[in-house]
Amino acid sequence: MIVALGFVLALAGQAGAQEASAGVETEASAAVSSQGLPNGLVATGEPAFVATGQVGKGEPIVRVPVRHAYTGHVAKTVPGVLFSKTIVAGAPAFGLPMASSKGGSQMVWCAPVATDSRPGKEAWSTNCFVEIPTGATQMVMSGGLYPTMLSTGQALFAAPLEVTPGPADFGVPLSLNYVFRKWNAAGDAEMMIEVRWPRRAGYIGIVSAKRGADGAVVNVSDGEILLIPTPDGRSATVRLVKPLNLGAKAK
């Protein structure tokens, strides 16, 4: 049995910190798109939630139903190895476009296997298949439906995952959330971007919206949401300026 060492992949906003701490090559997705959606996700077209009134730390400003932009089904069964679960032929899979901090890019295909389907207790074991710099492929175990960090430090060599492209259903909803954190020292609105599914979330990173004369404008799916500081400076009053275009696609 062979394992590889020292290759890390991360989504946008995490690559630099991971590279500094691990001292190894990193990869990242091509950042958040012009529609405010992380790469690899598109809006489903279902109604979005936009907060009304005030939001404090940890409360969502906007929640957009999303789905994976790149999906398909596994063409061949992949037997389980050690702690990994067997991926049966026909299982749904999703792809994440990733770019290396040192150049090059690839589509990383991931196949989640449900380990608990009880309502309120949903859980998955997810195997992602990463091409390392030598050209070999490794199977990286992760969790959930939108991994934000992949490391091949203890991963097994494997054959590339064969995926037949097409629509796929993972059985639970995904949402993209912009969560208010604070007004920072520069006076700008600071937010956490997360992708959430039942009981879990993938954290994309912290972003800020520059404060102008009227407040800070958050742009998501071609919409505009104005955040106005409350008198105590701890919260924000939310005002929808321009409705979201839920047909907008991530680029």
C-alpha positions as CSV (number, residue, x, y, z in Angstrom):
1,M,0.0,0.0,0.0
2,I,1.5,3.4,-1.0
3,V,0.7,6.8,0.4
4,A,2.0,10.2,-0.8
5,L,3.2,13.2,1.1
6,G,2.8,16.9,1.0
7,F,0.3,18.1,-1.6
8,V,-2.5,20.4,-0.4
9,L,-5.5,21.9,-2.3
10,A,-7.7,24.7,-1.0
11,L,-10.5,26.8,-2.2
12,A,-10.1,30.6,-2.7
13,G,-9.1,32.6,0.3
14,Q,-7.3,29.8,2.0
15,A,-4.4,28.9,-0.2
16,G,-2.0,31.6,1.1
17,A,-2.5,30.7,4.7
18,Q,-2.2,27.0,4.1
19,E,1.0,27.4,2.0
20,A,2.6,29.5,4.7
21,S,1.8,26.9,7.5
22,A,2.4,23.7,5.6
23,G,5.3,24.7,3.3
24,V,4.0,22.7,0.4
25,E,2.3,23.4,-2.9
26,T,-1.3,24.5,-2.7
27,E,-4.2,24.8,-5.2
28,A,-7.2,27.0,-5.2
29,S,-10.4,27.5,-7.1
30,A,-10.6,30.6,-9.3
31,A,-12.1,32.7,-6.6
32,V,-15.7,34.0,-6.2
33,S,-17.3,34.9,-9.6
34,S,-18.6,38.2,-10.7
35,Q,-22.1,37.1,-9.5
36,G,-20.7,36.5,-6.0
37,L,-21.0,32.7,-6.3
38,P,-17.9,30.5,-5.6
39,N,-16.5,28.7,-8.6
40,G,-18.3,25.4,-9.2
41,L,-21.7,26.5,-8.0
42,V,-24.7,28.0,-9.8
43,A,-28.0,29.3,-8.5
44,T,-30.9,26.8,-8.7
45,G,-33.4,29.6,-9.5
46,E,-35.4,29.0,-6.3
47,P,-36.3,32.0,-4.1
48,A,-33.5,33.5,-2.1
49,F,-33.7,34.7,1.5
50,V,-32.7,38.3,2.1
51,A,-32.7,39.6,5.7
52,T,-35.0,42.4,6.7
53,G,-34.3,44.8,9.5
54,Q,-31.1,44.3,11.4
55,V,-28.5,41.6,11.4
56,G,-25.8,41.0,14.1
57,K,-22.7,38.9,14.2
58,G,-23.3,35.4,12.9
59,E,-26.6,36.2,11.2
60,P,-27.1,35.6,7.4
61,I,-27.5,38.7,5.2
62,V,-28.5,36.6,2.2
63,R,-29.0,32.9,1.5
64,V,-29.1,31.7,-2.1
65,P,-30.1,28.1,-3.0
66,V,-27.3,26.7,-5.2
67,R,-26.2,23.5,-6.8
68,H,-23.0,22.1,-8.2
69,A,-22.2,23.4,-11.7
70,Y,-20.3,20.2,-12.7
71,T,-22.0,16.9,-12.0
72,G,-22.2,13.4,-13.3
73,H,-22.3,9.7,-12.3
74,V,-19.5,7.3,-11.5
75,A,-18.9,5.0,-14.4
76,K,-17.2,2.1,-12.5
77,T,-17.4,0.9,-9.0
78,V,-14.5,2.0,-6.8
79,P,-13.9,-0.5,-4.0
80,G,-13.4,0.9,-0.5
81,V,-9.8,0.9,0.9
82,L,-9.0,1.2,4.6
83,F,-11.5,3.7,5.9
84,S,-12.9,4.8,2.6
85,K,-16.4,3.7,1.5
86,T,-17.1,1.8,-1.7
87,I,-18.3,4.1,-4.5
88,V,-20.8,2.1,-6.6
89,A,-21.2,2.6,-10.3
90,G,-24.0,5.1,-10.9
91,A,-23.3,7.1,-7.8
92,P,-23.5,10.9,-8.1
93,A,-20.3,12.9,-8.4
94,F,-19.4,16.6,-8.5
95,G,-16.4,18.5,-9.9
96,L,-14.5,21.4,-8.4
97,P,-12.3,23.5,-10.8
98,M,-9.1,24.2,-9.0
99,A,-6.0,26.2,-9.9
100,S,-2.5,25.8,-8.3
101,S,-0.8,28.6,-6.5
102,K,2.3,27.6,-8.5
103,G,0.5,27.3,-11.9
104,G,-1.7,24.7,-13.6
105,S,-5.3,23.8,-13.0
106,Q,-7.5,20.7,-12.9
107,M,-11.0,19.5,-12.3
108,V,-11.2,17.6,-9.1
109,W,-14.0,15.0,-9.1
110,C,-15.6,14.0,-5.8
111,A,-18.1,11.3,-5.0
112,P,-20.0,11.5,-1.7
113,V,-21.3,8.3,-0.1
114,A,-24.1,8.8,2.5
115,T,-23.1,7.2,5.9
116,D,-26.4,8.4,7.6
117,S,-29.6,9.4,5.8
118,R,-31.8,10.0,8.8
119,P,-33.4,13.4,8.7
120,G,-31.4,15.8,10.8
121,K,-28.5,13.4,11.1
122,E,-27.3,13.4,7.4
123,A,-23.6,12.6,7.0
124,W,-21.3,11.7,4.1
125,S,-17.9,10.2,3.5
126,T,-16.5,11.9,0.4
127,N,-13.7,10.7,-1.8
128,C,-12.0,13.2,-4.1
129,F,-9.6,12.3,-6.9
130,V,-6.6,14.6,-7.2
131,E,-3.9,14.6,-9.9
132,I,-0.6,15.3,-8.1
133,P,2.5,16.9,-9.8
134,T,3.9,13.6,-10.8
135,G,0.9,12.9,-13.0
136,A,-0.5,10.2,-10.7
137,T,-3.9,10.3,-9.1
138,Q,-4.7,10.1,-5.4
139,M,-7.9,9.5,-3.6
140,V,-8.4,12.0,-0.8
141,M,-11.0,11.4,1.9
142,S,-13.1,14.4,2.9
143,G,-16.5,15.1,4.3
144,G,-19.6,16.7,3.1
145,L,-20.7,18.2,-0.2
146,Y,-18.3,21.1,-0.7
147,P,-14.8,20.4,0.6
148,T,-12.7,23.5,1.1
149,M,-9.4,21.8,1.9
150,L,-7.9,18.7,0.5
151,S,-4.5,17.2,1.5
152,T,-2.8,14.2,0.0
153,G,-0.5,13.8,3.0
154,Q,-1.9,10.4,3.8
155,A,-3.8,9.7,0.6
156,L,-3.7,6.5,-1.4
157,F,-2.8,6.2,-5.1
158,A,-5.8,5.4,-7.2
159,A,-7.0,5.3,-10.8
160,P,-8.7,8.5,-12.0
161,L,-12.4,8.6,-11.2
162,E,-14.4,7.9,-14.4
163,V,-17.5,10.2,-14.5
164,T,-20.2,10.3,-17.1
165,P,-21.3,14.0,-17.2
166,G,-25.0,14.8,-16.5
167,P,-27.4,16.1,-13.9
168,A,-27.0,14.5,-10.5
169,D,-29.1,14.7,-7.3
170,F,-27.3,14.5,-3.9
171,G,-30.6,14.3,-2.0
172,V,-30.2,17.5,0.1
173,P,-30.3,21.2,-0.6
174,L,-27.2,23.5,-0.7
175,S,-27.2,27.2,0.1
176,L,-24.7,30.0,-0.3
177,N,-24.7,32.3,2.7
178,Y,-23.2,35.7,3.3
179,V,-23.0,35.9,7.1
180,F,-22.4,39.3,8.8
181,R,-19.4,39.4,11.1
182,K,-18.7,43.1,12.0
183,W,-17.8,46.5,10.8
184,N,-14.0,46.4,10.7
185,A,-11.4,49.0,11.6
186,A,-11.6,50.6,8.2
187,G,-15.4,50.9,8.6
188,D,-16.2,48.3,6.0
189,A,-18.7,45.5,6.4
190,E,-17.0,42.1,7.0
191,M,-18.7,38.9,6.1
192,M,-18.1,35.1,6.0
193,I,-19.0,33.3,2.8
194,E,-20.1,29.7,3.5
195,V,-21.8,26.9,1.5
196,R,-24.2,25.1,3.8
197,W,-26.0,21.8,3.7
198,P,-27.8,19.9,6.6
199,R,-25.6,19.9,9.7
200,R,-22.5,21.1,7.9
201,A,-20.9,23.9,6.0
202,G,-17.9,24.6,3.9
203,Y,-16.3,28.0,4.7
204,I,-15.1,29.8,1.6
205,G,-13.5,32.8,3.4
206,I,-13.9,36.3,4.8
207,V,-14.8,39.2,2.5
208,S,-15.5,42.8,3.0
209,A,-17.8,45.4,1.3
210,K,-16.4,48.9,1.2
211,R,-18.4,51.4,3.1
212,G,-19.6,54.5,1.2
213,A,-21.6,57.5,2.0
214,D,-24.9,55.5,2.2
215,G,-23.4,52.3,3.6
216,A,-21.8,49.1,2.2
217,V,-23.1,47.4,-0.9
218,V,-23.0,43.6,-1.2
219,N,-23.3,42.3,-4.8
220,V,-24.7,38.8,-5.2
221,S,-26.3,37.2,-8.3
222,D,-26.5,40.6,-10.0
223,G,-28.4,42.0,-7.0
224,E,-27.4,44.8,-4.6
225,I,-27.9,44.7,-0.8
226,L,-27.1,47.8,1.2
227,L,-25.8,47.4,4.7
228,I,-26.1,50.5,7.0
229,P,-24.3,50.6,10.3
230,T,-26.5,50.7,13.4
231,P,-25.8,53.6,15.9
232,D,-23.9,51.3,18.2
233,G,-21.7,50.0,15.3
234,R,-22.3,46.4,16.2
235,S,-24.9,45.4,13.7
236,A,-26.2,46.4,10.3
237,T,-29.6,47.4,8.9
238,V,-30.3,45.5,5.6
239,R,-31.9,47.1,2.6
240,L,-32.5,45.4,-0.7
241,V,-31.6,47.9,-3.4
242,K,-31.7,45.7,-6.5
243,P,-33.4,42.2,-6.6
244,L,-31.2,39.2,-7.2
245,N,-31.1,37.6,-10.6
246,L,-31.4,34.0,-9.7
247,G,-30.8,32.9,-13.3
248,A,-27.3,34.4,-13.2
249,K,-24.5,31.8,-13.7
250,A,-21.2,31.5,-12.0
251,K,-18.3,32.2,-14.4
